[in-house]
Structure formats: C-alpha cells, structure tokens
Amino acid sequence: MTEPTPEPSPEPEDQNPPQPPPSVDQEAIFKAISGIDVNTIDADIESAFGSRMAQLDEMLAGLDDLVDQIEKNIQNLDQPKPGSPE
C-alpha cells in the first residue's frame, strides 16, 4: 500500500490589509465613506470656539468691573471719615 501524500498547507493569509497608495486623497475617501465633510466639521469647531471666546470676553469684562468696584471700596475705607479724629 502506498502512503498518502499530505496536502500542502494553505498559505497564511496576510495579517496586514493592503494600504492605499499615497497618491490617494484620504479626505475624499473619508468623506465618501462616512458622508461627513471635514470642512463642515472645521467650520463647526470654529463657530463653537468663537462663541466660547465671546463668553470668556464677557466674563473677563465683568471681572474687570468687579475689581474696579473692590478697589474703589478699599480706597473709600482708607479715607478718613469727616468728623472723626485722625
């Protein structure tokens, strides 16, 4: 009797998927796959950032007013009151 010859083992599959060539526009691929426009995202971020900066400017202006008021109150406390001995 002849011995059966073992079948060759299948080639191991490539564990790393092929990468697209560098000339491919990655942004266009992302947009086509996800339907998301990177420029729209950038505009949304800029808008949110601008809004937050405006809020920060308002808070800083309020803080400046508060500091001015406190400084005036301190100056008034340092002034001698009329009719009081020095």
Order of alpha helices (4+ residues) and beta strands (2+ residues): alpha-alpha
